[in-house]
């Protein structure tokens, strides 16, 4: 029996278009909001078509020493050119990029996960230090 964790794939986001790139400071001030950007296709473009697209990105933070991660947010991308005229004929396309803010009093690991409708689940993480 497979677990959900076994289904997540990971690689270097500079070489694999499905891996979320995480952009934020390496070190933040305790209890001060800071901005986090998570995106796909930063170095190698990911398609954004009706047939092949990124459906969502989720952000989590696991404080050092804590047992569980905290869910920061879920961001769904719902428009990929679908239309009554057919695939890729619609006027609206979302982009697989999100900016969010949060604060923490503890150092820990920021985790970004994503879902490609063809290539499945992907993840990346970044250590955050706190001053």
N, C-alpha and C positions, 0 to 999 in steps of 0.2 A: 504494500500500500504506500503510495507516494504522499508526502506532506507538501504543503504550500511552499515552504522554504526551499525544498528541492527543485521547485519549478522556476525559481528566480535565477536568471543568468546575469553574469557580470563580466566586464572587460574594461579596457581603457577607453573612455569616451572620445578620445582623440582618434581612435582607430576603429571604433564600432558605433555606428549611427544610432543604435537603440539605447545606449547607456545614458542616463540622465547626467548632464553636466551640472555641477553645483557651484554657484558663484556667490561667495560671501566672505567676510573677513575671517582670517584664521584665528584671531583673538578678539574678543568683545568685552565691553565693560559689563560687570554684573548688573542685572536688572535694568538694562537699557535696551530699548528696541533696536534691532538691526535688520537690514534687508537681506533676503535670500532670493536668488534667482535660480530656478531649475528649468532646464530646457533640453531638448534633444536635437541632434543635427548641428551642433555648434561648429564642428570641424568638417563633418561629412553629412551632407543634407539627407534628411529622411523624407521620403515621399509624403505628400498630404493629399491623397486622392480618395475617392469613394471606396476604392478597392483595397487601399493600403495606407493606413494612417495610425497615428498615436491616439488612443482613446482617452487616456487619463494619466496624470502624474499625482502622486501622493507624497507628502512630506511627514517625517517622524523625527523626534529627537529623543535619544536615550541618554539621560544624565549619567555621568560616571558614578558607579557604585549603586545605581538603582537597578531593580530587577526588570522593569518593563520600560518600553518606549512610550512617549506621548505623541498622539496623533496631532500634527499641526494643521493639516488641511488636505482636502481632496479637490482636485481641479479637473473637470471633465471638458473635453473638447468635442463638441457635438456636430459641428458643421464641416463637412469635407467635400463640398461640391455636389451633394445630392440634389436632385430636382425632379419635378414631374416630367421634365424633358429628357431625363436619363442621367446616368452616372457622369460626374464631372462637368455637368452643364449648369449647375446652380451658381448663383451670384455670391455665395458666402462660403468662406473657408476660415476656420479658426487655425491658430498657430500653436504648436506644442511648446509653449513657453509660459512660465508663470513667475510672478514676483509676489513675495509675501514678507511679512515682518513678524518677528517674535522676540521675546527676551527670555533669559535664563539666569539663574543665580549659580548654576553649576556648570563645569565643563562637561563635555560629552560628545556624542556622535550624532551628526545630522545625517539622516538617511532619506534618499529620494528613490521612489519606485515608479515604474511606468509600465504601460501595457500597449503593445502593438497588436493590432487585430490579426496579423498574420504570424508574427514571430514571438508572441507571448510576453512573459513577464521579465522585467529587467530591473536592476538595482545598482546604486552607487552610494558611497558614504564619504563623509568628510569630518575630521576631528575638529572640534571647536574648543578653544581655550578661553578661560574667563579670568579677567584681571580683578 
